[in-house]
């Protein structure tokens, strides 16, 4: 993992709290421009948190969410591509959904770090979920296209046995 510049200034708990506040603001304001700018900001934060960013994955995510949203046209027709009418409402809605989903992924990558402790039974459960997610995500390089199910099963089993030993 690259250097975590954010971790030098914020403990895992503060980092999580700030991330949740940013997420709340992000979800409450529904402007496409705001969400796009905030998604870019979350991208910068993820890089500063030492996360490896695969740019094409996020671009493809936004593209495909927008594309599938265009299949349900509504609003003013901007132009047509063969039988597909590209409408303003569907385009804006798709871009909004795509940037929202991408932004949420990026802020979660930034705000969740090993060592995060949330008090109480619910905190313990949430902590386990984050632990499993982080462990599985760290091993994504082990996935093989020709045996996706088998390698995913190996990763899940290794994570399970590792947590049982802890």
ROGU-203027 format. One record per residue: x, y, z of N, C-alpha, C, O in turn; residue in three letters. Coordinates in steps of 0.02 Angstrom, whole numbers, plus 50000, padded with zeros to 5 digits. Layout:
// ROGU-203027
XYZXYZXYZXYZAla;...
This chain:
// ROGU-203027
500424994150000500005000050000500445006250000500985006350031Unk;500225011349966500595017649964500555021150031500215018750077Unk;500885026750037500875030650098500175033250112499835035750068Unk;499975032750175499335035250197499445042050230499575042450290Unk;499405047350191499525054050217498975056350265499115060150311Unk;498365054050253497805055950296497885052850365497725055950416Unk;498125046550367498215043050429498725046350476498715045050536Unk;499145050550449499635054050491499305059450533499565061450585Unk;498715061850511498395067350546497755065250583497545068750629Unk;497445059650562496815057750592496825050450613497055046050576Unk;496585049150674496525042350698495965038850659495565042250627Unk;495945032250660495415028750623494715030950643494265031350600Unk;494605032250708493945034450731493755041250703493195042250679Unk;494215046050707494075052750680493985052550605493555055950577Unk;494385048450573494345047650500493655044950480493355047350432Unk;493415039950517492755037150504492215042350515491765043050474Unk;492245046050571491755051050587491725056550533491185058450511Unk;492305058950512492335064050460492055061250394491685064750359Unk;492225055050379491965051850318491205051350319490885052450267Unk;490925049650376490195049050381489855055950374489325056550344Unk;490165061150403489895067950394489925070050321489445072850295Unk;490485068750288490545070450217490035066550176489745069250128Unk;489925060250194489445056150157488735058850166488345059050119Unk;488575061050227487915063850240487795070150198487275070850167Unk;488275074650197488225080750157488175078950083487775081850046Unk;488575074150062488585071849992487905069249971487675070749916Unk;487575065550014486925062649996486345067550002485835066749968Unk;486415072550045485865077350054485815082449998485265084749982Unk;486365084249967486355089149913486325085449846486775081649830Unk;485795086649808485665082649748485865085949682485625083849630Unk;486285090849684486515094049623487035089649588487505087249620Unk;486955088649523487435084749485488135087849488488625084349496Unk;488175094349482488815097849485489145096749552489745095149556Unk;488765097549606489025096449673489275089349682489825088249707Unk;488875084449660489065077449668489695075849627490125072149650Unk;489745078649567490335077449526490965080349558491485077149560Unk;490915086449584491475089749617491675085849680492265084749692Unk;491175083849719491315080049780491615073149764492055070849800Unk;491395070049710491685063649690492425064649672492835060449690Unk;492575070049638493275071649623493675072849687494255070649693Unk;493375076249735493695077549799493815070949836494355069949865Unk;493325066449835493405059849867493955055749832494305051849865Unk;494015056649768494545053349731495225055649755495675051549765Unk;495305062149764495935064949789496065062249860496635060449876Unk;495555062149902495635059549970495845052249970496265050150010Unk;495555048249925495725041149921496465040349902496805036049929Unk;496695044449856497405044149836497845046249896498355043149909Unk;497635051449932498015053549991497995048350047498445048150089Unk;497475044150047497425038850096497835032750076497845027750112Unk;498175033150020498615027749998498275022249959498555016949950Unk;497665023449937497305018349899497495018649826497575023949797Unk;497575012749797497715012349726497065013249688496585009649698Unk;497055018149645496445019849608496505017249536496965019049500Unk;496045012949517496015010549448495505014949411494905013549412Unk;495755020149380495355025349349494825022449302494245024449304Unk;495035017749259494565015349209493965011949240493415012149212Unk;494055008649298493485005449331492955010449352492355009249343Unk;493165016149379492695021249401492365024749341491775026349343Unk;492755025849289492475028849228491965024049197491425026249176Unk;492125017649193491665012649166491045012049210490495011149184Unk;491125012449275490555012149320490055017749306489455016549299Unk;490315023849301489875029549286489575028849216488975030149207Unk;489975026649168489725025849100489145020849097488625022349068Unk;489245014949126488725009749120488105011349161487545009849139Unk;488175014449218487585016549256487195021649215486575021349211Unk;487545026349184487215031349142486895028149081486325029649064Unk;487255023649048486995020248989486345016549004485855017348968Unk;486345012549057485745008749073485175013249095484585011549087Unk;485335018949124484815023749141484505026749078483905028449078Unk;484895027449026484645030148962484145025548929483765027748885Unk;484125019248948483665014548918482945015748941482475012948912Unk;482855019848992482195021949015482135029449004482205033349052Unk;482015031548942482025038748927481455042548960480895040048965Unk;481605048548982481095053049006481365060149002481965061349012Unk;480925064748988481135071748981481245073648908481065069948862Unk;481545079348899481675082148834482165077748795482695075848821Unk;482005076248732482445072348689483005076948664482885082048632Unk;483625075048680484205078948659484415076948589484555081248547Unk;484455070348576484605067748510484445060248510484295057348562Unk;484485057248452484345050048445484945046448416485285049048372Unk;485065040548442485575036048415485195029848392485075025248431Unk;485015029748329484595024148303483935024248340483595029348342Unk;483745018548369483105018148404483125021048475482605021648507Unk;483715022848499483785025348568483745032948569484155036448539Unk;483245035448606483185042648616483585044448679483465041748733Unk;484045049148672484435051648728484065057548756484005062848724Unk;483795056648817483395061948847483775065448902484205062448935Unk;483615071748913483955075648963483845072849033484315072349072Unk;483235070949049483085068349116483455061849131483745061149184Unk;483455057249083483795050849093484555051749097484885048449136Unk;484815056349056485545057549056485765060549123486245058249153Unk;485415065649146485595068749210485505063849267485925063449312Unk;484955060149266484835055149319485375049849319485615047949373Unk;485575047349261486095042349257486765044849281487115041349318Unk;486945050949261487575053849285487555055049360488065054049394Unk;486985057149386486915058249457486995051649495487345051349546Unk;486675046349471486735039749504487445037149499487715034349547Unk;487755037949441488435035549432488945039049476489375035849507Unk;488895045649479489365049449521489225048149595489685048049636Unk;488595047149612488425045649682488725039049703489045038649755Unk;488615033949664488875027249680489635027349684489935024549730Unk;489955030549636490685031049635490935034949695491425032949727Unk;490615040449710490805044549768490755040649834491185041249877Unk;490215036749841490135032749902490685027549909490935026349964Unk;490865024449854491415019549856492065022949877492425020449919Unk;492195028749847492825032249861492855034749933493385034249965Unk;492305037349960492325039850029492385034050077492685034750130Unk;492095028250060492175022550105492895020050103493165017950155Unk;493215020150045493925018250041494355022850084494855020650113Unk;494175029150086494565034150122494445033750198494915034450237Unk;493825032750218493655033450289493725027150330493735027550391Unk;493785021350298493855015150335494585013050336494905012550284Unk;494845012050397495545010150405495605005050461495205004950507Unk;496105000650455496224995850508496294999550574496575005050577Unk;496054996550626496104999650692495485003550711495455006350765Unk;494985003750667494365007250682493975003350735493834997450726Unk;493805006650789493415003550842492775007550853492795013550868Unk;492215004150844491565007250856491275003750917491224997650917Unk;491095007450970490885004251033490215000651027489805002150983Unk;490104995851072489464992351077489434986151033489894984750994Unk;488884982351040488794976351001488724977850927489004974450885Unk;488344983050912488264985050841488944987150813489104985650756Unk;489334990650853490004992550832490444986550817490834986550769Unk;490384981350860490764975250848490564971950783490994969550746Unk;489914971750770489674968850707489914972850647490144970050597Unk;489854979350651490074983750596490824982950587491074982850530Unk;491194982550642491914981650638492104975250602492574975150563Unk;491734969850616491874963450582491734964050507492124961450467Unk;491194967350490491024968250419491584972050384491804970050330Unk;491814977450415492354981350385493004977250382493374977650333Unk;493124973250434493724969050435493704964150376494194963550339Unk;493134960750367493074955950312493134959450245493474956950199Unk;492804965050238492824968750175493544970650158493764969750101Unk;493894973350207494584975550195495034969650176495434970050129Unk;494964964050212495374958150198495234955450129495694953650092Unk;494594955050111494414952450045494654957149991494924954949940Unk;494564963750001494774968649952495524968649942495754969649886Unk;495914967449996496644967149990496874961349946497424961649919Unk;496454956249940496654950249903496344949749834496374944449802Unk;496064955249810495734954949744496214953149688495994950749636Unk;496854954249697497354952449646497384944949635497634942649583Unk;497134941049683497144933749676496584931149631496604925349611Unk;496104935349615495544933049572495804931449502496184935349472Unk;495604925749477495794923549409495174923349366494664920449386Unk;495204926249308494614926449263494384919549243493774918349239Unk;494844914949232494654908349209494344904149265494004899149251Unk;494454906049328494164902449385493924907449437494144907249495Unk;493484911949417493254917349461492924914649524493094916849579Unk;492464909949517492114907249575492594903449621492564904349682Unk;493034899449594493504895649635493984900049674494104898949733Unk;494264905149640494734909549675494384913949725494664915349778Unk;493774916149710493384920049759493234915749820493274918149877Unk;493064909449809492934904849865493564904049908493524904049969Unk;494154903449876494774902849913494904909049956495104908550014Unk;494784914949927494884921149964494414921450024494624923250079Unk;493784919750013493294919950068493474914850123493424916450182Unk;493674908950103493864903850152494484905950191494514905050252Unk;494984908550157495594910850190495434916350240495694916450296Unk;495004920950220494804926450264494434923750325494544925950381Unk;493984918950314493614915950369494084912450418494034913550479Unk;494544908350393495004904650437495474909450473495654908250531Unk;495674914750439496114919750471495754923150529496044924150582Unk;495114924850519494724928050572494594923250630494564925350688Unk;494514916750615494404911850667495024911150712494964910150772Unk;495614911850682496234911350720496344917550764496624917050818Unk;496114923250739496174929450778495704929250838495674933950877Unk;
